[in-house]
Every structure is written in structure tokens, then in C-alpha cells.
């Protein structure tokens, strides 16, 4: 089972992100469906059903207070070849704390691959092939788009399936954060 841990987004944020996504409707770019927009905390990859059940039991122990986050501006990974266009998360300390606590809960249970520095973000588009200048001009047109503030009060263990219509995500278990 291909799984990951993520924070779901409120509808007002999905609407704001969808409005900006329209700037990137062009050949070679796949927009992320509104129902699939999220902030990834940790990609687990292929894990067994036993590991899924173990992860559920361990993630219950994650301690983190609820926090507010702001999505502001756009960015992209891989400056040599743009592969992902994303909304930036400002003041990401809450996400980094939650990410670290999730890793601590799972690190002796599931063989987690070493990851690069954690950069919380919301992927809005995946780029197969497109002109970097065209992408950058569209990003400038969007400016420092303010997508809004949202409250993070939970996170989820999700199953990811690839379909002809894109990635389909199913929530396996939702975990509430503290007050």
C-alpha cells in the first residue's frame, strides 16, 4: 500500500488555490484536483497492511498543539527542471514541529527513507514539460497571492492510488491535535 501522512485543507483555501491554478492551465502541466490538495507531512511509500496498522497505533501518540498557518505566494522545486509548482507556507514552525513528532512516532516502526530538509508546501501542479520562462511569467502574474490563513487541528494517514484521472487519496485514519 502506497501511503503518506498529510494535513487536509479547508474549502476556502482550496477555492483560493484553484483560482490561481487557472494561470497554469497549459500543455505539459497537470493541475492537482481540488479534492487532492493537501500539505504532506511524511511520504511513507509502499508499506504492508501490518505496517499501516502499526502506524495507526503509533500516530495516536503524536503530541502537537493546534496551530494556524498561512499560504502565501508560489514557488517551485528543481530549478534546473521545474517538476512541481506549489503554494508556500509562511512561518512553518507548526508544520515542522508536527512533522518531527510524526517522524519520532514512526522512526523505529517503519523504515523511513532519509529525506531532504522538510519544506511544507501545497502542490498545485505537476510539470511534465513546459517552458521555464512561461512558468515564471505566470508566477509573476499571480504575484504573492494570499491564499489565506487556516487552522491545523488534525492530520491523516492516507492511501494513494494512481488512476488515469490522477492520484486518488483515501483517508485511512484521522488524528486530532491538542487544544
Secondary structure, 3 states (H helix, E strand, C coil): CEEEEEEECCHHHHHHHHHHHHHHCCCCEEECCHHHCEEEEEEEEECCHHHHHHHHHHHCCCCCECEEEEEEEEEECCCCCCCEEEEEEECCHHHHHHHHHHHHHHCCCCCCCCCCCCCCEEEEEEECCCCHHHHHHHHHHHCCCEEEEEEECEEEEEEEEEECCEEEEEEEEEEECEC
